[in-house]
Amino acid sequence: MLEGADVVVAGHFSAKRKDVAALMDAAAADLTARGARVVGLVVQRRGVSDGGARKMHLPYSSRTLMSYGKVRELAALCERSGADAVVFLNVLTQRQQSVLTRLFGCPAVSLTEGPPAAATDTGPHPGAPDSGTTDRP
């Protein structure tokens, strides 16, 4: 499915996660090794603000995993880049896959069948932005 596809890599992480940049880079390298072309990276951080600290381990939304604003950013990036899929480092429920696929205009899938191990949260990456979008592969 990924060979020859243009993909956006996305992840939702606790603010306590220390290795977000390394995880995103590892996922991009893994997807590239599978024949995909990574056209963007998007990170949603939870718990950066005072109000979010108590909810760091929870998704922003049970429907979309990420905040509405971050989902809009992802949808715009998909449209701008012509992405064929959005690959999440997080496990997505069937409902999240369905809703996100509709909102992005391309499949939303989980990178769960192998490295990198992205399901555990340990803290923020030093110097990493709180959340962000980048078109860098």
C-alpha positions as CSV (number, residue, x, y, z in Angstrom):
1,M,0.0,0.0,0.0
2,L,2.8,2.4,0.8
3,E,5.1,1.8,-2.1
4,G,5.1,4.9,-4.3
5,A,2.7,6.7,-2.1
6,D,3.1,10.3,-0.9
7,V,2.4,10.2,2.9
8,V,2.1,12.6,5.8
9,V,3.4,11.3,9.1
10,A,1.4,12.4,12.2
11,G,1.6,11.7,15.9
12,H,-0.2,12.7,19.1
13,F,2.1,12.8,22.1
14,S,2.1,13.7,25.8
15,A,4.2,16.7,26.7
16,K,6.2,14.4,28.9
17,R,7.4,12.5,25.8
18,K,11.1,13.2,25.4
19,D,11.8,11.6,22.0
20,V,9.1,13.0,19.7
21,A,11.5,14.2,17.1
22,A,13.4,10.9,17.1
23,L,10.2,9.0,16.8
24,M,8.9,11.1,13.9
25,D,12.3,10.8,12.1
26,A,12.3,7.0,12.6
27,A,8.8,6.7,11.3
28,A,9.7,8.8,8.2
29,A,12.8,6.6,7.6
30,D,10.8,3.4,8.0
31,L,8.1,4.6,5.6
32,T,10.8,5.7,3.1
33,A,12.4,2.3,3.3
34,R,9.0,0.8,2.4
35,G,8.9,2.9,-0.7
36,A,6.8,5.8,0.4
37,R,7.7,9.5,0.0
38,V,7.2,11.5,3.1
39,V,5.7,14.9,2.2
40,G,5.1,16.2,5.7
41,L,5.3,15.7,9.5
42,V,2.7,16.9,11.9
43,V,2.9,16.7,15.7
44,Q,0.2,17.3,18.3
45,R,1.4,17.8,21.8
46,R,-0.9,17.4,24.8
47,G,-0.2,18.8,28.2
48,V,1.9,21.8,27.2
49,S,-0.6,24.3,28.6
50,D,-1.7,24.4,32.3
51,G,-5.1,23.1,31.5
52,G,-3.9,20.2,29.4
53,A,-1.4,18.8,32.0
54,R,-4.0,16.8,33.8
55,K,-5.1,15.2,30.6
56,M,-1.8,14.5,28.9
57,H,-2.4,10.8,28.4
58,L,-5.8,11.4,26.7
59,P,-6.5,12.2,23.1
60,Y,-8.0,15.6,22.4
61,S,-10.9,14.0,20.7
62,S,-12.3,10.5,20.7
63,R,-13.4,11.1,17.1
64,T,-10.2,12.6,15.7
65,L,-7.5,12.0,18.2
66,M,-6.1,15.5,17.6
67,S,-7.5,18.9,18.2
68,Y,-9.8,20.4,15.6
69,G,-7.2,23.0,14.6
70,K,-4.5,20.3,14.1
71,V,-6.9,18.2,12.0
72,R,-7.6,21.3,9.8
73,E,-3.8,21.8,9.5
74,L,-3.4,18.2,8.4
75,A,-6.2,18.4,5.9
76,A,-4.7,21.5,4.4
77,L,-1.3,19.8,4.2
78,C,-2.9,16.8,2.5
79,E,-4.5,19.0,-0.1
80,R,-1.5,21.1,-0.7
81,S,0.9,18.1,-1.0
82,G,-1.4,15.7,-2.8
83,A,-0.8,13.1,0.0
84,D,-2.1,9.6,-0.7
85,A,-2.4,8.8,3.0
86,V,-1.8,10.1,6.6
87,V,0.2,7.6,8.7
88,F,-0.3,8.0,12.4
89,L,2.3,6.7,14.9
90,N,-0.7,6.2,17.2
91,V,-3.1,3.4,17.1
92,L,-6.4,4.7,15.6
93,T,-9.8,3.2,16.3
94,Q,-12.0,2.3,13.4
95,R,-14.1,5.4,14.1
96,Q,-11.1,7.6,14.1
97,Q,-9.9,6.1,10.8
98,S,-13.3,6.6,9.2
99,V,-13.7,10.2,10.4
100,L,-10.1,11.3,9.6
101,T,-10.2,9.6,6.2
102,R,-13.3,11.6,5.4
103,L,-11.8,14.9,6.7
104,F,-8.4,14.4,5.0
105,G,-9.7,13.2,1.7
106,C,-7.2,10.3,1.8
107,P,-6.8,7.2,4.1
108,A,-5.8,7.7,7.7
109,V,-3.9,4.6,8.9
110,S,-1.8,3.6,11.9
111,L,1.9,2.6,11.7
112,T,1.4,-0.3,14.0
113,E,2.9,-3.2,12.2
114,G,6.5,-2.5,13.2
115,P,9.1,0.1,14.3
116,P,9.2,2.7,15.6
117,A,7.5,1.9,18.9
118,A,5.4,5.0,19.3
119,A,2.6,3.9,21.6
120,T,4.4,4.7,24.8
121,D,4.8,8.2,26.2
122,T,7.8,9.3,28.3
123,G,8.2,13.1,27.9
124,P,9.0,16.0,25.5
125,H,11.9,16.1,23.2
126,P,14.3,18.8,24.4
127,G,14.0,21.8,22.2
128,A,11.1,20.4,20.2
129,P,8.2,22.7,19.4
130,D,5.0,22.2,21.4
131,S,3.2,21.2,18.3
132,G,3.7,21.8,14.7
133,T,3.6,21.1,11.1
134,T,6.6,20.8,8.8
135,D,6.8,20.0,5.2
136,R,10.3,18.6,5.7
137,P,10.6,14.9,4.9
